[in-house]
Amino acid sequence: MKRIIMAAAGAALMAGCSASNDADADGNGEVSIKEAAKQAEAQGLRPEPGLYKATITMTGIEIPGMPPEMAGHGAGLTTTSEYCLTEEDVAKGYEEMMKRGQNGECSYERFRLAGGEIDAVMVCKTPEGTARMEMAGTATPTTSDFTAKMAMNFDGAGEGTMSFAAKHERIGDCKVK
């Protein structure tokens, strides 16, 4: 589940530099990672290479059968990580960057970016079943700030939801290895 959240957060940052509307080029009702990437590349916009900090905060979780005393459990839990986008990463284009961490298991039902506003629905296949995540927020070449709500099957307990807020920001240059 953490992999899906990080993949969605990364995809939003990588795609956030685009300024177009609907990316479903083939009209099949599903926006593939490749279609989203081509849409972003067509705009000629890319994220800036550099060191980024990702802060993800859980804002809610609802699982069927969860005891009342567990209500709000996990809300406010924050994870922070750093990652580097090199010139090579950016040069590979959006398609490769958006696939990072997704193993080809995700596609978009909807992918819209206009005026720095993100509106997307990503669907991922997981060992537990299908996870559907709605995302909305803003993005620039050096930041993204969005909220997401994911619905999925929680280990046989049934369909539940998890909500989180994610912020990515460029904090400097990548460290030399």
Secondary structure, DSSP 8 states (H G I E B T S, - for coil): -HHHHHHHHHHHHHHTT--EEE--TT-SS-B-HHHHHHHHHHTT-----EEEEEEEEEEEEE-TT--GGGTTTTTT-EEEEEEEE-HHHHHT-HHHHHHTTTTT-EEEEEEEEETTEEEEEEEEEETTEEEEEEEEEEE-SSEEEEEEEEEEE-TTS-EEEEEEEEEEEEEE-----
